[in-house]
Amino acid sequence: MTAYIIEIQEAKNGDLFIEFPDDLVDTLGWQEDDILYWRLKGDGVILSKYTDSPGTEATEDSSLY
């Protein structure tokens, strides 16, 4: 298992973001604009690509924050 430590960055407008290493994105088959699902596990975060059934739209649920 490979682990990555990625720093959270802050945009000029105050938004927070992370940049994934290119080799990780390639290995996982992620594309720009993919929607990722995340969950906490211990001191880390588990990320996976969010997949929908055809015709389903993912929306942000503020109750999760």
VENBELZI-V866315 format. One record per residue. N is the residue number from 0. RES is the residue in one small letter. PSI is psi in degrees with one decimal (NA if undefined). Layout:
N/RES/PSI + N/RES/PSI
//
This chain:
0/m/135.1 + 1/t/137.0 + 2/a/146.0 + 3/y/143.5 + 4/i/118.2 + 5/i/127.4 + 6/e/142.7 + 7/i/131.7 + 8/q/161.7 + 9/e/126.9 + 10/a/164.7 + 11/k/-29.0 + 12/n/2.5 + 13/g/-11.1 + 14/d/143.2 + 15/l/146.4 + 16/f/164.2 + 17/i/148.8 + 18/e/126.1 + 19/f/143.1 + 20/p/141.5 + 21/d/-40.0 + 22/d/-34.1 + 23/l/-46.2 + 24/v/-44.4 + 25/d/-45.5 + 26/t/-39.7 + 27/l/-9.9 + 28/g/23.1 + 29/w/151.8 + 30/q/156.3 + 31/e/140.0 + 32/d/2.3 + 33/d/150.0 + 34/i/128.7 + 35/l/141.9 + 36/y/135.3 + 37/w/150.0 + 38/r/151.1 + 39/l/140.2 + 40/k/108.5 + 41/g/-125.5 + 42/d/8.2 + 43/g/-174.6 + 44/v/134.4 + 45/i/124.3 + 46/l/140.3 + 47/s/155.6 + 48/k/132.0 + 49/y/123.4 + 50/t/137.2 + 51/d/158.7 + 52/s/151.5 + 53/p/135.9 + 54/g/0.3 + 55/t/138.4 + 56/e/129.1 + 57/a/137.1 + 58/t/157.6 + 59/e/132.5 + 60/d/103.4 + 61/s/-16.9 + 62/s/-12.7 + 63/l/-11.1 + 64/y/NA
//
